[in-house]
Amino acid sequence: MTTTDRPDRVTDDRPIPVIIDCDTGIDDALALLLAVRHPRLDLRAVTCVAGNTDVDGVVRNTLTVLEHAGAPGVPVARGAERPLIEAVRTARHVHGQDGMGDLGLPAPTRTPVDLDAVSLLRREILASPRPVTLIPTAPATNIALLLRTHPEVTRNIERIVFMGGAVATGNATPVAEFNVWHDPEAAAILLTAGVPITMYGLDVFQRVVVPGADVRRLRASADPGTRLAGDLLAHRGPATDEADPGGGLGDAGAVCAVVDPAGLTTRRLPVEVSLAPGPARGQTLVDRRTRPGESELHTGPREQPLVDVGLDVDVARYVAVFLGAVEG
C-alpha cells in the first residue's frame, strides 16, 4: 500500500490477526477462503450481518465456507438482521436465492457461537495479544454497534480495511456502492473510528479478475475449498472474454490488501458519507482537491475523517496472492 503521507511499517513476519465481518455472499466467501488459507493471516473470528442475503442465510453460508476451507473451528457469530435505520435490501439478484450462487451446497454441520456479533468482536479484539485488523466486507452495521457500545476496543485495532464506497461510480445507485448504501449511518460511524482506515472501494474492487483458465483449473480440483473457489468465481463474473470468462475477486481483494498492502495504491483523503434522503444517499464523498474551494474559504474547513483510499491496484499481483493461497 502506498500513500502520500504515511510511511511503510516495519515488516513483521508473524501472522496478522484478522477478523472478518461479512454478509456471505459469493465474494465474501472468496474472502473467507483466502483468509483461512493464507499463511500470513490468523483468522480469529467471523461475524455476520444482513446484506447480500438475510442474516440467518449469511450465518449458514459462512459456516459452510469455513467447513469447505478446512477451518470449522473459527468462531462465527450472528449479528444485526437489519441496518441501523433502513430496511433490509438484499442482493439475491446477484448472489442467488441462497446468497451462494444457488450451488446446492450442503448445510453446515455446526452452529454459531452462543454470543452475538458485537460481543464476539469485543472478546476477540481485546483478547488478541497483538492489535487486530478488521476486514468488513459487508454493510458496517455490526462495526458501528461495536464502536458505539464498546469504544475501548479501538486500543487494540491496528487498522480497518473495509470493502465499500466508491470514488467515481456506484453500483447500488449512480454514486453509491452497495455496502455503504445499505447502511449509510453505520458507514459514517466506521469512518470516525479513530484508527487507521483503508477504503477498498469499487474503483479497485471491479478491476481484479481471475482469468478463465485459472477458474477452470480451480473447478477441477479435488480439494473442496479450492473447487468451491472456482465454482464461486465462475458464477461471479465479469467475463474477461466472452469465449473464456473469468471471475471477479470482489471482496477477497480487501483481504489481499491486508496480506500484500504494496499491491494497492492509496492516497490519504477526506471522506464522508452522504446521509441526506435523495439520490446521493450513501455516496462516499472523497475530496481529491489539492487546495480549498470557495466553500471552505467562505465558511472555514470542516472536520472530515482521513482515509487511505484505494485508487489503483496491481491486478496480476492480487490474482497471484489469491491463487497461491487457495491452491496451496
N, C-alpha and C positions, 0 to 999 in steps of 0.2 A: 504494500500500500504506500503510495507516495502522496505527500501533502505539501502544501505551500509553506506551512509554518510549524510542522510537528516533526521532530527528529525521529529517526527509526529507533526502536527499542533494542536493547541488547538481546542477542539471540539466546534463547533458553531452550535446551533440548528436551526438557521434561514435557510430558503430555499436558495439553491445555485443558483445564477443567471447564466443561461447557454444559449448559442446559438449553434445550430447545423447547420453545413454546410454539405450538403448531395447530393447524386445522386440517390435518391429513385427509385428503388431498394427494393427487398424483405427485406433484413436485415436492411437497413436504415429505412424502415417502422417500423420494430420491435423496433428500437432505438427511433423513434419518439413516438410510443405508450408508451414506458417506460418513456420517458422524460415528456410527458404530464401528466401521471397518478401517478408518484411518488411524494409523499408529500415533499421530501427533495429537489426537483428541482423547479426552476422558469424558465420555458422556455420562453425566451424573444423574440426570433425570429428564423426563419429558412431561410437559404439561399441555393440556388440550383445551381448545376453545372453539366455539361455534364460528364457522366461516364458510369454507368450501362446502361443508355439509353440516348437519346438526351435531351438537357436541357429543352425543352418545355414539353417533357414527364415527366421529373423529377418534374417540377412545378405542372403539373396535378396530379401526384401521391402523391406529398406532401400535396397538398390541400385536396385530397380525404382522406388520412390517418388522417389528423387533424380533419376533419369532423366526421369520424368514432370514433375518440378518444374523441370527445366531446370538442374540443378546436378550433373551427373555427376562433376565433378572433386572434390567434397568427399570427403576420405579416410574410408573405412569399415573398421573392424577387427572381427574375430570375437573374442568374449570367452568368459566362463565358460559351459560347457554344462550346469552344474547348480549348485544352491545350495551354500553352504559345508558344510551338514550334511544337509539334506533331499534327497530325490529330486526330480526334475523333476515338476511337476504343471501341465500346460498348461491353457489356457483356450480350446481349439479349439471347445468348445460355444458360445462367444460369438463368436469371431473367424473361424470356419470352419476347415476342414481345412488350408488353406494359410496361415491366420493373417490373410488379407486379404479375408475375406468370400466366398471362392471365386469371385472376379470373373473368373477366367481371364486374368489379366494376363500379358503376355509375359515371358519370362525376361530378366534384365538382360544387358547386353552387356559388362559388365566384372566384375572380381573384386575382392575386398577387398585392402587393402594387405598387404604381407608383414611385418606386425607384429601381435602380439596386442593386445587392447584396452587392457590396463594400460600397455603400452609406448607405444601411441599417445596415450593420455591424458596420460602423463607428458611426452612430447615436445611435444605441442601446448600444454599448460598452461605449461610452463617457457619455451617459445619465444615465447609471446604477448607483445607489447610492452606490453599492458595486462592487468590481472587478469581472469581468465576467470570467467564464470558457468556453473556446471554445472547441467544440467537432466536429472536422472534421471527417466525416465517408466516405469521397469521395476523389478523386483527389484534391490536395491542390491549385488549380488554383485561386479560389476566395481569399483564405487566403494570397497567395503570392502577388496578386494585392493589397490587403488591406495593407499589411505590407510595400510594396514599395511606395504606394500612400499616406498613412496616418500613418506614423510610430509613431505618437503621441498616437495612441490607446494602445500601449503596457503599458502605465502607468496605465491603468485600466483593464488589463488582468491578472487574477490570475494565470492561467495555461492553456496550450493547451494539451488536451488529444486526440490524433489522432489515428484512426484506419488506420494502414498502416505499411508496412515494414515487414521484417522477419529476424530473426537471422539465421535461418537454411535454410529451403527450401521455394522457392517461389511458386506462382500458375500461374502467367502470363508467367513466364519463369522459368527455374530450380532454379533461385536465386532471382527473383524479384516478389514482391507482386503487385497485380493489381493497387491499388490506386497510389502507387509510380511510377510504370512502366508507367502508363497513362500520368503522367506529372512529370518527374523526376526533372526538374528545379524548379518547384513550391515546391516540397517536400524539396529540398535543401534550398530554401528561408525560408520555415517554420521552419526548424531546427535551423536557425540563428535568430529567432525572438527576442531573448534576454529576454525571460520569461521562467519559468519552463515548461518543456515538458515531457509528458508521452507517450511512444510508445506502443500502444496496437496492437501488430503485429500478424502474422499468428501463431506464436508459442503458443499463448494462445487463439486466435480467434477460431481456429479449434477444441478446446477441449470442449467448453461449449455447451452441447447438452441437450435439454429439452426431457425427456423421453416420449415415445409414449403414455402412459396412460394420461399424463398431456396434451399432444397435443389434444387428443380426447376429453378431458373434455373442453378445451378452445373452440373447434369447435362446441360443443353442447350448448354453452352459448347463452342466449337471448340478451346479450349486444353486440351491433355492434362492438365495439372496441375489446372486448375480443374474439369474434368469428373471427374477422379478424386476430388477432394474431395467433389463432390456424390454420386458413387456410394458412397463410404465412409460419408458421413452418412446416406444412405438405408438402408444396412444397419445403421447404428449404433443408431438409436432413442435414447431412448424416444419414443413418439408424444406430441406436444402435443395432438393431436386425432385421433380415430380416422379421421375423413374427410380429414384433412390432416396426415399425420405429419411431424414434424420430426426432426432428428438431433442427438444429444448430442455436444458438442465434446470431452468427455473430456480426454485428456492435453494437447490443444492449449491448454486453459485455463492450464496451468502455464507455457506459452510466453507466453501473454497476460500473465501476472503479471510476467514479465520485461520485456516491451515496455511495459506500462502498469500499473505497480505500484499506482497510485492507485485502480484499479478493484477491488482486493482489500482487504478489511478484515481486519486481523490483530490478535492480541494475543500478546505475548511471554509464553510459559507454559512451565513444566517439562513435558517429555515423555520418557517412557521406553517401551521395548518389552518386553512380557511374553514371556519366553523359556522358561518352565517348560512341560513337557508338559501337555496337557489342553485344555479348550475355550477358554481365554483366550489360548493361544499365538498370538503375532503381533499382539495388541492393542496399539495405541498408547495408553498411559495419559496423558491430558492433564489436568494439575492446574489446574482453574479456581477453586479455593477462594481466598477473599480473606484468609484467616488460617489459621495452622497448626491441624491437628487433633490429636486425642488421641495418635495415633501419634508425631507429631513432639514433642509436649510430653513424652511419656514416654521416648522414645529419642533425641531430637535430630533435626535436619534431615538429610536425605540429599542428596548431591550429585546433581543431575539437570541434563541439558542444557536450556538455554533456547532455545526455538524460536519463530519468528514463525508462529503457527498461523492459517491461513485460516478465518475464521468466517462471512464474508458476502462476496458478490460482486455487482458490478453486471453483471447478465446482458446487458442490451442493449449495454452498452459493450464487453464482450468479444466478443459476436457481431459487432459492427461492426469491431473490430480484426481478427478473422479474415477476414471477408468483404472488407474493404478490401485486405488483403494478397493473398489467393488469387485475387481477381478483378482486382487491379491489374496 
